[in-house]
Amino acid sequence: MPISQAPAHFPRAVRWVAAAVLAAAGLIGVNGQSASATPPGIPSKATAQSQLNALTVATQGSTSGYSRDLFPHWITISGSCNTREQVLKRDGTSVVVDSACAATSGRWYSPYDGATWTAASDVDIDHVVPLAEAWRSGANSWTTSRRQSFANDLTRPQLIAVTDNVNQSKGDQDPSTWQPPLSSYRCTYSKMWITVKYNWSLTLQTSEKSALQSMLNTCSS
């Protein structure tokens, strides 16, 4: 039986708690192996610090007029594969897909909470910088085309496969109010958040910058 996942007949909430408890004890993995979600473009601590220093601090904007539909996402990337399916293949291990590119099996390690899942339905693709947060930080003035590119960005560390419950608890919060439950990942999370905002010329608020600096200070490199 996978040590990081309770039996499939258990309620999903029970399986998620069991996975989180085992992960916290260091018992993560499936059949002795761990998948590892590693988005591209994660900068070094020094580069992230430089980017954080360069970001514009501004009062957070309003969500007035915001809609996820203004950020067309999960667009077709290649053949029948959309963005979500591409990330599931990228971040998983031994991922098998059907003719429609839907993942039928595989393993996904969620670095936010340390849990490993064997069903794609238990995994969400998180926008590291949430779409609503981007809207409040300057994306409200972008064209729909630019918002689409942001929502499907596979070049920078903006998309990552994580436990669905954890992604839902994050919602559209920034690091001043939400950080990954697994504290050892907060360094990496801060570097991802910073470089995404920097590359997309988004602003950040004072409390957000302070939280990011504290997280970045935990990085060794």
C-alpha positions as CSV (number, residue, x, y, z in Angstrom):
1,M,0.0,0.0,0.0
2,P,1.4,3.5,-0.8
3,I,2.7,4.9,2.5
4,S,1.6,8.4,1.7
5,Q,-2.0,7.6,0.9
6,A,-4.8,5.9,2.8
7,P,-6.8,3.2,1.1
8,A,-8.9,4.4,-1.8
9,H,-12.1,3.4,-0.1
10,F,-11.5,5.9,2.6
11,P,-13.3,9.3,2.2
12,R,-11.0,11.8,0.3
13,A,-10.8,14.1,3.3
14,V,-9.6,11.2,5.5
15,R,-7.0,10.2,2.8
16,W,-5.7,13.7,2.5
17,V,-5.3,14.1,6.3
18,A,-3.5,10.7,6.4
19,A,-1.2,11.8,3.6
20,A,-0.4,15.0,5.3
21,V,0.4,13.3,8.7
22,L,2.6,10.8,7.0
23,A,4.3,13.4,5.0
24,A,5.0,15.5,8.1
25,A,6.7,12.4,9.6
26,G,8.9,12.1,6.5
27,L,7.0,9.1,5.1
28,I,6.4,10.4,1.7
29,G,6.5,8.4,-1.5
30,V,4.9,5.6,-3.4
31,N,6.6,2.2,-3.7
32,G,9.8,3.8,-2.4
33,Q,9.8,6.6,-4.9
34,S,8.7,10.2,-4.9
35,A,7.6,12.3,-7.8
36,S,8.9,15.9,-7.7
37,A,7.1,18.9,-9.0
38,T,9.8,21.2,-10.3
39,P,8.5,24.1,-12.4
40,P,11.1,25.8,-14.7
41,G,12.8,29.1,-14.2
42,I,13.2,29.1,-10.4
43,P,15.9,31.7,-9.7
44,S,18.7,31.6,-7.2
45,K,18.3,33.4,-3.9
46,A,20.5,36.3,-5.1
47,T,18.6,36.7,-8.3
48,A,15.2,36.6,-6.5
49,Q,16.5,39.2,-4.0
50,S,17.5,41.5,-6.9
51,Q,14.1,41.0,-8.5
52,L,12.2,41.6,-5.2
53,N,14.2,44.8,-4.7
54,A,13.2,46.0,-8.2
55,L,9.4,45.3,-7.8
56,T,7.1,48.3,-7.5
57,V,5.3,48.5,-4.1
58,A,1.8,49.9,-4.5
59,T,-1.5,49.7,-2.8
60,Q,-3.4,46.6,-3.8
61,G,-6.0,47.2,-6.4
62,S,-9.7,46.2,-6.4
63,T,-11.1,42.9,-7.7
64,S,-13.9,45.0,-9.3
65,G,-14.6,43.6,-12.8
66,Y,-12.5,40.5,-12.2
67,S,-13.5,37.2,-13.8
68,R,-11.5,34.0,-14.4
69,D,-12.9,34.1,-17.9
70,L,-10.8,37.1,-18.5
71,F,-7.7,34.8,-18.1
72,P,-8.5,32.0,-20.6
73,H,-6.6,29.0,-19.2
74,W,-6.0,25.4,-20.0
75,I,-5.6,26.2,-23.6
76,T,-4.4,23.6,-26.1
77,I,-0.6,23.3,-26.0
78,S,0.3,20.4,-28.2
79,G,-2.0,18.0,-30.1
80,S,-4.9,17.2,-27.7
81,C,-3.0,18.2,-24.6
82,N,-4.0,21.4,-22.7
83,T,-2.0,23.3,-20.2
84,R,-3.3,21.3,-17.2
85,E,-2.4,18.1,-18.8
86,Q,1.1,19.3,-19.8
87,V,1.8,20.2,-16.1
88,L,0.5,16.9,-14.9
89,K,2.9,15.1,-17.2
90,R,5.8,17.4,-16.3
91,D,5.3,17.3,-12.5
92,G,4.4,13.7,-12.2
93,T,6.3,10.4,-12.3
94,S,5.3,7.4,-14.5
95,V,2.4,9.4,-15.9
96,V,0.3,7.5,-18.4
97,V,-2.2,9.4,-20.6
98,D,-5.0,8.2,-22.9
99,S,-5.7,9.3,-26.5
100,A,-7.3,12.5,-25.2
101,C,-4.2,13.3,-23.1
102,A,-6.0,12.8,-19.8
103,A,-3.8,11.2,-17.2
104,T,-5.0,7.7,-16.3
105,S,-2.2,6.8,-13.9
106,G,0.9,8.2,-12.3
107,R,2.3,9.7,-9.1
108,W,2.2,13.3,-8.1
109,Y,4.2,14.8,-5.1
110,S,2.7,18.0,-3.8
111,P,5.6,20.1,-2.4
112,Y,3.2,22.5,-0.7
113,D,2.2,19.8,1.9
114,G,4.4,16.8,1.2
115,A,1.7,14.5,0.1
116,T,1.9,12.1,-2.8
117,W,-1.2,11.1,-4.9
118,T,-1.9,8.4,-7.4
119,A,-5.1,9.9,-8.9
120,A,-5.0,13.0,-11.1
121,S,-8.4,14.0,-9.7
122,D,-6.7,14.6,-6.3
123,V,-4.3,17.2,-7.9
124,D,-4.9,20.8,-8.9
125,I,-2.7,22.9,-11.0
126,D,-2.0,26.0,-8.9
127,H,-1.3,29.4,-10.4
128,V,1.5,30.4,-8.0
129,V,0.5,34.0,-8.4
130,P,-3.3,33.6,-8.4
131,L,-5.3,35.1,-11.3
132,A,-7.3,37.4,-9.0
133,E,-4.0,38.5,-7.3
134,A,-2.6,39.3,-10.7
135,W,-5.7,41.3,-11.5
136,R,-5.3,43.4,-8.3
137,S,-1.6,43.9,-9.1
138,G,-1.9,45.3,-12.6
139,A,-3.3,42.6,-14.9
140,N,-6.7,44.5,-14.9
141,S,-5.1,46.7,-17.6
142,W,-3.8,43.9,-19.8
143,T,-5.3,42.7,-23.0
144,T,-7.1,39.3,-22.9
145,S,-4.2,37.9,-25.0
146,R,-1.6,38.8,-22.4
147,R,-3.8,37.5,-19.5
148,Q,-4.1,34.2,-21.5
149,S,-0.3,34.0,-21.8
150,F,0.0,34.6,-18.0
151,A,-2.6,32.0,-17.1
152,N,-0.8,29.4,-19.2
153,D,2.8,30.3,-18.6
154,L,4.9,27.2,-18.9
155,T,8.2,29.1,-19.1
156,R,8.3,30.6,-15.6
157,P,7.4,28.8,-12.3
158,Q,3.8,30.0,-12.4
159,L,2.1,26.6,-12.6
160,I,2.6,23.6,-10.3
161,A,0.8,20.4,-9.5
162,V,-0.3,20.3,-5.8
163,T,-2.9,18.7,-3.5
164,D,-6.3,20.0,-4.5
165,N,-7.5,20.7,-0.9
166,V,-4.3,22.8,-0.3
167,N,-4.7,24.8,-3.5
168,Q,-8.3,25.5,-2.6
169,S,-7.3,26.7,0.9
170,K,-4.9,29.1,-0.7
171,G,-7.5,30.6,-2.9
172,D,-6.3,34.0,-4.2
173,Q,-4.2,34.9,-1.1
174,D,-0.7,36.4,-1.3
175,P,2.2,35.3,1.0
176,S,1.2,37.8,3.7
177,T,-1.8,35.6,4.5
178,W,-1.0,32.2,3.0
179,Q,2.2,30.2,2.7
180,P,2.8,26.5,1.9
181,P,2.0,24.3,5.0
182,L,5.3,22.5,4.5
183,S,7.7,25.2,5.9
184,S,10.7,23.8,4.1
185,Y,9.2,24.7,0.8
186,R,8.6,28.4,1.6
187,C,12.0,29.4,0.4
188,T,11.3,28.0,-3.1
189,Y,7.7,29.3,-3.1
190,S,9.0,32.9,-2.4
191,K,11.5,32.6,-5.3
192,M,8.7,31.4,-7.6
193,W,6.3,34.1,-6.6
194,I,8.9,36.9,-6.9
195,T,10.2,35.9,-10.3
196,V,6.7,35.6,-11.7
197,K,5.7,39.0,-10.5
198,Y,9.0,40.4,-11.7
199,N,8.8,38.9,-15.2
200,W,5.1,40.0,-15.6
201,S,5.7,43.5,-14.2
202,L,3.2,43.1,-11.5
203,T,3.2,45.2,-8.3
204,L,3.2,44.1,-4.7
205,Q,2.0,45.6,-1.5
206,T,4.1,46.3,1.6
207,S,2.9,43.4,3.7
208,E,3.4,41.0,0.8
209,K,7.0,42.2,0.2
210,S,7.7,41.8,3.9
211,A,6.4,38.2,3.9
212,L,8.4,37.4,0.8
213,Q,11.6,38.8,2.3
214,S,11.2,36.7,5.4
215,M,10.6,33.6,3.3
216,L,13.6,34.4,1.1
217,N,15.8,34.9,4.2
218,T,15.3,31.1,4.9
219,C,17.0,30.2,1.6
220,S,20.6,29.0,1.6
221,S,21.0,29.6,-2.1
